[in-house]
Amino acid sequence: MNSEKRVAASKDWIKGATGDWEIIIGLEVHAQVTSKSKLFSGSSAEFGGEPNDHVSLVDAAMPGMLPVINEYCVEQAVRTGLGLKAKINNYSIFDRKNYFYPDLPQGYQISQYKQPIVGEGVVTIDLDDGKTVDVGIERLHLEQDAGKSIHDQHPTLSYVDLNRSGCALMEIVSKPDMRSSDEARAYVTKLRQIMRYLGTCDGNMEQGSLRADVNVSVRKPGDKFGTRCEIKNVNSVRFMGQAIEFEARRQIGILEDGGRIDQETRLYDPRKGETRSMRSKEEAHDYRYFPDPDLLPLEFTDDWVATIKNSLPELPDEKRNRFVSAYGLSVYDASVLSAERASSDFFEAAAMGRDGKIAANWVINELFGRLNKEGKTIETTPVSARQIGEIVDLITSGTISGKIAKDVFGIVWTEGGSPSEIVERRGLKQVTDTGAIEKAVDEVMAQNPDKIAAVLAKPSMLGWFVGQVMKSTGGKANPQAVNDLLRQKLGIN
């Protein structure tokens, strides 16, 4: 679909003094390639380290130093392109993008312009109202990152750290298909999810390995696109939403006052919650692109691309759909479990050969709940998938009740060990002896004659009696047996 023709739902329009306005959003996402070394040198691409510790003569642009392409970074870019359902270009060229900045030692950036490694693709985003939107991918190209200028360590001097200089970046350029800050946030979240599944970018925005330039313009609903402004280097999904909302309202205010929008590059200040002008927007000709004479064109065969494609993991959407069909999960539960590859792998290990719904309930409610409470992740969980699976087996076999199972989970969390051995050693097995259960039921009924009349008048209160019997047996009585006996003795169908 032509991007210009897509009109946002009326709920996403912004009310202005002269009527409704529509936001048009396109994103340029810069994702650092997961790789041990940089794009054109053997220096470490690891985050951190002492300033200028991960710098080779190539990264520092010493005279006579020549770049050598990192084949693994190329594979990672192709892998990402395939994950975005994009066209892989078997022939691509590296260009020099010329501009001056203190932390760009060469005086130019090696990037790609007219012939990128990946062409058009699509990302399907899921919105809170259950709807989906297809966001077109214009291109994905490889380029080297710049260094980092540090301005807060000396009153009159700035320092330059080149550790990041030369790290491989994938710049993923979307089409202007998004119409709200919610859609933009969902797009970046989905993009991050896909790349983390593929293992091509870790997505750590707080470390700068995923950041975005946000292009924002406004128009009357259905009109031609307006003049856009670019908000540079937004490194938080939350800040992105705030920046878009502010910038859209800023532009609407100017237009409604009879002014015009100047195409420019802006920065977002999260402390003030506003964007501010950085510089006038450059055009491609301002960078004087030309093919890099030190690098040959990239050429690869269909067979090489096919080999990479065959190695791709199952991606989030496909995994979510399979969880719904194979395990009978709700779309919501399947989405939660497939949000991260590690979480989905954990669930499948716990659910293997078991009731998928019960396993999902335990992973989402008990495990994820406790992980969030204690500030842990699925990678640092003290309870393994095998242990969760064992608890599910104890429940489904009737060995323990759901209440006792939660107690067992708590013990496993703090002390470790086999859930089955814990149940055996501590005498936690569920009471299934109907004689023992009947005795407990009779005692509770004898102690609460007034409640019997209330239950007979309102059978839905039977749960109170069930709860009292369970309490008196320490949660060991079989709940269904308790329920059946109470109904029998009270004459409730």
KENU-444726 format. One record per residue (C-alpha): residue number from 1; x, y, z. Coordinates in steps of 0.25 Angstrom, whole numbers, plus 5000, padded with zeros to 4 digits. Layout:
k | u | v | w
NUM | X | Y | Z
...
END
This chain:
k | u | v | w
1 | 5000 | 5000 | 5000
2 | 5005 | 5014 | 4997
3 | 5009 | 5020 | 5010
4 | 5003 | 5033 | 5007
5 | 4989 | 5027 | 5006
6 | 4989 | 5021 | 5019
7 | 4980 | 5029 | 5029
8 | 4981 | 5027 | 5044
9 | 4968 | 5023 | 5052
10 | 4961 | 5035 | 5057
11 | 4965 | 5031 | 5071
12 | 4979 | 5034 | 5068
13 | 4976 | 5048 | 5062
14 | 4981 | 5060 | 5070
15 | 4971 | 5071 | 5072
16 | 4976 | 5085 | 5068
17 | 4969 | 5099 | 5068
18 | 4966 | 5097 | 5053
19 | 4962 | 5083 | 5054
20 | 4968 | 5069 | 5054
21 | 4982 | 5066 | 5050
22 | 4989 | 5053 | 5047
23 | 5004 | 5049 | 5051
24 | 5013 | 5043 | 5040
25 | 5024 | 5035 | 5046
26 | 5036 | 5028 | 5040
27 | 5048 | 5022 | 5047
28 | 5063 | 5020 | 5045
29 | 5067 | 5009 | 5055
30 | 5082 | 5008 | 5057
31 | 5085 | 4994 | 5063
32 | 5099 | 4989 | 5067
33 | 5102 | 4976 | 5061
34 | 5105 | 4965 | 5071
35 | 5119 | 4962 | 5067
36 | 5132 | 4960 | 5075
37 | 5140 | 4969 | 5066
38 | 5137 | 4982 | 5058
39 | 5132 | 4983 | 5044
40 | 5146 | 4986 | 5037
41 | 5156 | 4983 | 5048
42 | 5159 | 4972 | 5058
43 | 5157 | 4981 | 5070
44 | 5147 | 4976 | 5081
45 | 5133 | 4981 | 5079
46 | 5130 | 4978 | 5094
47 | 5123 | 4989 | 5101
48 | 5130 | 4996 | 5112
49 | 5145 | 4995 | 5115
50 | 5155 | 5007 | 5118
51 | 5154 | 5019 | 5109
52 | 5161 | 5016 | 5095
53 | 5164 | 5002 | 5100
54 | 5157 | 4995 | 5088
55 | 5164 | 5003 | 5077
56 | 5173 | 4998 | 5066
57 | 5181 | 5007 | 5056
58 | 5169 | 5005 | 5046
59 | 5159 | 5010 | 5056
60 | 5168 | 5022 | 5059
61 | 5169 | 5025 | 5044
62 | 5184 | 5024 | 5044
63 | 5190 | 5027 | 5030
64 | 5192 | 5015 | 5021
65 | 5182 | 5007 | 5029
66 | 5172 | 4999 | 5021
67 | 5158 | 4993 | 5025
68 | 5156 | 4979 | 5023
69 | 5141 | 4974 | 5023
70 | 5136 | 4965 | 5035
71 | 5129 | 4954 | 5028
72 | 5121 | 4950 | 5040
73 | 5115 | 4964 | 5041
74 | 5111 | 4962 | 5027
75 | 5104 | 4949 | 5030
76 | 5097 | 4956 | 5042
77 | 5092 | 4967 | 5033
78 | 5086 | 4956 | 5023
79 | 5080 | 4948 | 5035
80 | 5073 | 4961 | 5040
81 | 5068 | 4964 | 5026
82 | 5062 | 4950 | 5024
83 | 5056 | 4951 | 5038
84 | 5049 | 4964 | 5033
85 | 5044 | 4957 | 5021
86 | 5052 | 4966 | 5012
87 | 5059 | 4965 | 4999
88 | 5074 | 4961 | 5000
89 | 5082 | 4969 | 4990
90 | 5093 | 4959 | 4984
91 | 5101 | 4971 | 4980
92 | 5104 | 4983 | 4989
93 | 5114 | 4995 | 4990
94 | 5120 | 5002 | 5002
95 | 5121 | 5017 | 5001
96 | 5128 | 5028 | 5008
97 | 5118 | 5038 | 5015
98 | 5126 | 5051 | 5017
99 | 5124 | 5059 | 5029
100 | 5133 | 5065 | 5040
101 | 5131 | 5061 | 5055
102 | 5142 | 5061 | 5066
103 | 5139 | 5046 | 5069
104 | 5140 | 5042 | 5054
105 | 5155 | 5041 | 5052
106 | 5154 | 5038 | 5037
107 | 5146 | 5050 | 5034
108 | 5136 | 5041 | 5027
109 | 5127 | 5029 | 5031
110 | 5128 | 5016 | 5023
111 | 5113 | 5013 | 5020
112 | 5104 | 5009 | 5008
113 | 5095 | 5018 | 5000
114 | 5089 | 5014 | 4987
115 | 5092 | 5000 | 4987
116 | 5090 | 4994 | 5001
117 | 5091 | 4980 | 5006
118 | 5076 | 4978 | 5008
119 | 5064 | 4984 | 5001
120 | 5049 | 4985 | 5004
121 | 5043 | 4977 | 5015
122 | 5031 | 4977 | 5025
123 | 5029 | 4976 | 5040
124 | 5015 | 4973 | 5046
125 | 5013 | 4980 | 5059
126 | 5002 | 4976 | 5069
127 | 4994 | 4987 | 5076
128 | 4987 | 4987 | 5089
129 | 4973 | 4987 | 5083
130 | 4977 | 4974 | 5076
131 | 4979 | 4980 | 5062
132 | 4991 | 4978 | 5054
133 | 4999 | 4988 | 5045
134 | 5009 | 4985 | 5034
135 | 5021 | 4995 | 5034
136 | 5029 | 4995 | 5022
137 | 5044 | 4994 | 5022
138 | 5051 | 5002 | 5012
139 | 5065 | 4997 | 5013
140 | 5075 | 4991 | 5023
141 | 5090 | 4995 | 5021
142 | 5103 | 4993 | 5028
143 | 5111 | 5004 | 5033
144 | 5122 | 5007 | 5044
145 | 5119 | 5014 | 5057
146 | 5126 | 5027 | 5061
147 | 5133 | 5029 | 5074
148 | 5127 | 5036 | 5086
149 | 5130 | 5051 | 5091
150 | 5130 | 5053 | 5106
151 | 5127 | 5067 | 5111
152 | 5125 | 5065 | 5126
153 | 5139 | 5062 | 5131
154 | 5146 | 5075 | 5129
155 | 5141 | 5090 | 5130
156 | 5147 | 5094 | 5117
157 | 5151 | 5082 | 5109
158 | 5144 | 5070 | 5103
159 | 5149 | 5056 | 5102
160 | 5148 | 5046 | 5091
161 | 5146 | 5031 | 5093
162 | 5148 | 5023 | 5081
163 | 5144 | 5009 | 5087
164 | 5131 | 5009 | 5079
165 | 5138 | 5015 | 5066
166 | 5137 | 5004 | 5055
167 | 5126 | 4995 | 5062
168 | 5117 | 4990 | 5052
169 | 5103 | 4996 | 5051
170 | 5091 | 4992 | 5043
171 | 5082 | 5004 | 5040
172 | 5068 | 4999 | 5037
173 | 5060 | 5010 | 5030
174 | 5045 | 5009 | 5031
175 | 5035 | 5015 | 5021
176 | 5026 | 5026 | 5027
177 | 5015 | 5016 | 5031
178 | 5013 | 5019 | 5046
179 | 5002 | 5028 | 5050
180 | 5003 | 5029 | 5065
181 | 5014 | 5028 | 5076
182 | 5008 | 5015 | 5081
183 | 5010 | 5009 | 5067
184 | 5025 | 5014 | 5067
185 | 5027 | 5008 | 5081
186 | 5021 | 4995 | 5076
187 | 5030 | 4995 | 5064
188 | 5043 | 4997 | 5071
189 | 5039 | 4987 | 5081
190 | 5036 | 4977 | 5070
191 | 5048 | 4980 | 5063
192 | 5056 | 4978 | 5076
193 | 5049 | 4965 | 5078
194 | 5052 | 4959 | 5064
195 | 5067 | 4963 | 5065
196 | 5068 | 4957 | 5079
197 | 5062 | 4944 | 5074
198 | 5072 | 4944 | 5062
199 | 5084 | 4947 | 5071
200 | 5088 | 4959 | 5062
201 | 5086 | 4970 | 5072
202 | 5085 | 4970 | 5087
203 | 5075 | 4982 | 5087
204 | 5081 | 4988 | 5100
205 | 5076 | 5002 | 5098
206 | 5083 | 5007 | 5111
207 | 5096 | 5003 | 5105
208 | 5093 | 5010 | 5092
209 | 5093 | 4997 | 5084
210 | 5079 | 5000 | 5079
211 | 5075 | 5015 | 5076
212 | 5066 | 5022 | 5067
213 | 5065 | 5035 | 5058
214 | 5050 | 5038 | 5058
215 | 5044 | 5046 | 5046
216 | 5031 | 5053 | 5050
217 | 5022 | 5061 | 5041
218 | 5007 | 5065 | 5042
219 | 4996 | 5067 | 5032
220 | 4981 | 5068 | 5032
221 | 4975 | 5054 | 5031
222 | 4977 | 5048 | 5017
223 | 4985 | 5061 | 5011
224 | 4999 | 5060 | 5005
225 | 5011 | 5058 | 5014
226 | 5016 | 5070 | 5021
227 | 5030 | 5075 | 5024
228 | 5037 | 5065 | 5034
229 | 5047 | 5068 | 5045
230 | 5057 | 5057 | 5050
231 | 5059 | 5055 | 5065
232 | 5073 | 5049 | 5066
233 | 5078 | 5037 | 5075
234 | 5066 | 5034 | 5084
235 | 5070 | 5022 | 5092
236 | 5058 | 5019 | 5100
237 | 5044 | 5014 | 5095
238 | 5037 | 5022 | 5106
239 | 5045 | 5035 | 5102
240 | 5042 | 5032 | 5087
241 | 5027 | 5033 | 5090
242 | 5029 | 5046 | 5098
243 | 5037 | 5052 | 5087
244 | 5027 | 5049 | 5076
245 | 5015 | 5054 | 5084
246 | 5023 | 5067 | 5087
247 | 5028 | 5069 | 5073
248 | 5015 | 5067 | 5066
249 | 5008 | 5077 | 5075
250 | 5019 | 5087 | 5073
251 | 5018 | 5086 | 5058
252 | 5002 | 5087 | 5059
253 | 5004 | 5100 | 5067
254 | 5013 | 5106 | 5056
255 | 5004 | 5102 | 5045
256 | 4991 | 5107 | 5052
257 | 4998 | 5120 | 5054
258 | 5001 | 5122 | 5040
259 | 5015 | 5118 | 5040
260 | 5023 | 5107 | 5032
261 | 5031 | 5095 | 5037
262 | 5046 | 5096 | 5034
263 | 5052 | 5083 | 5031
264 | 5063 | 5081 | 5042
265 | 5069 | 5071 | 5051
266 | 5065 | 5072 | 5066
267 | 5069 | 5066 | 5079
268 | 5059 | 5062 | 5090
269 | 5062 | 5066 | 5104
270 | 5055 | 5056 | 5114
271 | 5057 | 5065 | 5126
272 | 5049 | 5076 | 5120
273 | 5040 | 5067 | 5111
274 | 5043 | 5075 | 5099
275 | 5050 | 5075 | 5086
276 | 5060 | 5086 | 5082
277 | 5067 | 5090 | 5069
278 | 5080 | 5084 | 5066
279 | 5083 | 5087 | 5051
280 | 5077 | 5089 | 5038
281 | 5074 | 5075 | 5032
282 | 5085 | 5070 | 5022
283 | 5081 | 5064 | 5009
284 | 5089 | 5053 | 5002
285 | 5097 | 5062 | 4993
286 | 5102 | 5069 | 5006
287 | 5110 | 5057 | 5010
288 | 5116 | 5055 | 4996
289 | 5115 | 5040 | 4995
290 | 5124 | 5032 | 4986
291 | 5128 | 5018 | 4986
292 | 5139 | 5014 | 4996
293 | 5151 | 5011 | 4987
294 | 5157 | 5003 | 4998
295 | 5146 | 4992 | 4998
296 | 5141 | 4983 | 4987
297 | 5126 | 4981 | 4985
298 | 5119 | 4971 | 4993
299 | 5115 | 4959 | 4984
300 | 5109 | 4946 | 4989
301 | 5101 | 4935 | 4983
302 | 5087 | 4930 | 4985
303 | 5092 | 4917 | 4991
304 | 5099 | 4925 | 5002
305 | 5087 | 4933 | 5005
306 | 5079 | 4920 | 5005
307 | 5088 | 4914 | 5015
308 | 5087 | 4925 | 5025
309 | 5071 | 4925 | 5023
310 | 5071 | 4910 | 5026
311 | 5078 | 4913 | 5039
312 | 5068 | 4923 | 5044
313 | 5061 | 4920 | 5057
314 | 5046 | 4920 | 5058
315 | 5042 | 4935 | 5060
316 | 5033 | 4941 | 5070
317 | 5020 | 4942 | 5062
318 | 5021 | 4927 | 5057
319 | 5025 | 4923 | 5071
320 | 5013 | 4930 | 5077
321 | 5003 | 4924 | 5067
322 | 5009 | 4910 | 5069
323 | 5007 | 4912 | 5084
324 | 4992 | 4915 | 5082
325 | 4990 | 4903 | 5073
326 | 4999 | 4893 | 5079
327 | 4997 | 4896 | 5094
328 | 4983 | 4902 | 5093
329 | 4988 | 4915 | 5100
330 | 4981 | 4928 | 5099
331 | 4987 | 4938 | 5089
332 | 4991 | 4947 | 5101
333 | 4998 | 4935 | 5109
334 | 5005 | 4931 | 5096
335 | 5010 | 4945 | 5093
336 | 5015 | 4946 | 5107
337 | 5023 | 4933 | 5106
338 | 5028 | 4936 | 5092
339 | 5033 | 4951 | 5095
340 | 5047 | 4946 | 5098
341 | 5054 | 4934 | 5092
342 | 5059 | 4929 | 5106
343 | 5045 | 4930 | 5112
344 | 5039 | 4922 | 5100
345 | 5050 | 4911 | 5101
346 | 5048 | 4910 | 5116
347 | 5033 | 4908 | 5115
348 | 5034 | 4898 | 5104
349 | 5044 | 4890 | 5113
350 | 5034 | 4891 | 5125
351 | 5022 | 4887 | 5116
352 | 5029 | 4875 | 5109
353 | 5019 | 4864 | 5110
354 | 5010 | 4871 | 5119
355 | 4997 | 4880 | 5120
356 | 5002 | 4892 | 5113
357 | 4991 | 4901 | 5119
358 | 4995 | 4897 | 5133
359 | 5010 | 4899 | 5130
360 | 5008 | 4912 | 5124
361 | 5000 | 4917 | 5136
362 | 5012 | 4913 | 5145
363 | 5022 | 4919 | 5137
364 | 5014 | 4932 | 5135
365 | 5008 | 4934 | 5148
366 | 5017 | 4927 | 5158
367 | 5031 | 4928 | 5152
368 | 5030 | 4941 | 5144
369 | 5023 | 4948 | 5156
370 | 5034 | 4943 | 5166
371 | 5045 | 4947 | 5156
372 | 5039 | 4961 | 5154
373 | 5037 | 4963 | 5169
374 | 5052 | 4959 | 5172
375 | 5058 | 4966 | 5160
376 | 5063 | 4954 | 5153
377 | 5062 | 4949 | 5139
378 | 5059 | 4936 | 5132
379 | 5074 | 4934 | 5131
380 | 5076 | 4936 | 5146
381 | 5064 | 4928 | 5151
382 | 5067 | 4919 | 5163
383 | 5056 | 4909 | 5158
384 | 5058 | 4901 | 5146
385 | 5049 | 4897 | 5135
386 | 5050 | 4883 | 5140
387 | 5046 | 4886 | 5154
388 | 5034 | 4894 | 5148
389 | 5030 | 4882 | 5140
390 | 5032 | 4873 | 5152
391 | 5022 | 4882 | 5160
392 | 5012 | 4881 | 5149
393 | 5013 | 4866 | 5149
394 | 5010 | 4866 | 5164
395 | 4998 | 4874 | 5162
396 | 4992 | 4866 | 5150
397 | 4995 | 4853 | 5156
398 | 4987 | 4858 | 5169
399 | 4999 | 4856 | 5178
400 | 4998 | 4870 | 5183
401 | 4987 | 4881 | 5182
402 | 4990 | 4895 | 5176
403 | 4992 | 4901 | 5189
404 | 5002 | 4892 | 5193
405 | 5009 | 4893 | 5180
406 | 5011 | 4908 | 5183
407 | 5017 | 4904 | 5196
408 | 5026 | 4894 | 5189
409 | 5030 | 4905 | 5178
410 | 5034 | 4914 | 5189
411 | 5043 | 4903 | 5196
412 | 5050 | 4900 | 5182
413 | 5052 | 4915 | 5180
414 | 5059 | 4917 | 5193
415 | 5066 | 4903 | 5196
416 | 5066 | 4896 | 5182
417 | 5064 | 4881 | 5181
418 | 5054 | 4872 | 5175
419 | 5039 | 4875 | 5177
420 | 5036 | 4861 | 5178
421 | 5046 | 4858 | 5188
422 | 5041 | 4871 | 5196
423 | 5027 | 4866 | 5196
424 | 5031 | 4852 | 5201
425 | 5041 | 4857 | 5211
426 | 5031 | 4867 | 5217
427 | 5018 | 4859 | 5216
428 | 5011 | 4868 | 5207
429 | 5004 | 4858 | 5199
430 | 4989 | 4861 | 5196
431 | 4979 | 4853 | 5205
432 | 4971 | 4845 | 5196
433 | 4965 | 4836 | 5206
434 | 4950 | 4839 | 5206
435 | 4949 | 4834 | 5220
436 | 4959 | 4845 | 5225
437 | 4953 | 4855 | 5217
438 | 4939 | 4852 | 5221
439 | 4943 | 4853 | 5236
440 | 4949 | 4867 | 5233
441 | 4936 | 4871 | 5226
442 | 4927 | 4866 | 5237
443 | 4935 | 4874 | 5247
444 | 4934 | 4887 | 5239
445 | 4919 | 4885 | 5238
446 | 4917 | 4882 | 5252
447 | 4925 | 4895 | 5256
448 | 4917 | 4904 | 5247
449 | 4902 | 4901 | 5247
450 | 4898 | 4915 | 5244
451 | 4906 | 4915 | 5231
452 | 4899 | 4902 | 5226
453 | 4886 | 4910 | 5226
454 | 4893 | 4921 | 5218
455 | 4899 | 4911 | 5208
456 | 4885 | 4904 | 5206
457 | 4879 | 4918 | 5203
458 | 4891 | 4922 | 5194
459 | 4898 | 4910 | 5188
460 | 4909 | 4919 | 5183
461 | 4914 | 4920 | 5197
462 | 4919 | 4906 | 5197
463 | 4933 | 4911 | 5194
464 | 4934 | 4916 | 5208
465 | 4932 | 4902 | 5214
466 | 4942 | 4896 | 5204
467 | 4952 | 4907 | 5208
468 | 4950 | 4903 | 5223
469 | 4952 | 4888 | 5221
470 | 4964 | 4891 | 5213
471 | 4969 | 4900 | 5224
472 | 4967 | 4889 | 5234
473 | 4974 | 4879 | 5226
474 | 4986 | 4888 | 5224
475 | 4983 | 4889 | 5209
476 | 4985 | 4874 | 5207
477 | 4971 | 4869 | 5204
478 | 4967 | 4867 | 5190
479 | 4958 | 4879 | 5187
480 | 4949 | 4872 | 5177
481 | 4946 | 4861 | 5187
482 | 4943 | 4872 | 5198
483 | 4934 | 4879 | 5188
484 | 4927 | 4866 | 5185
485 | 4925 | 4861 | 5199
486 | 4919 | 4875 | 5203
487 | 4909 | 4875 | 5192
488 | 4905 | 4861 | 5196
489 | 4903 | 4864 | 5210
490 | 4896 | 4877 | 5208
491 | 4887 | 4872 | 5197
492 | 4892 | 4882 | 5187
493 | 4893 | 4878 | 5172
END
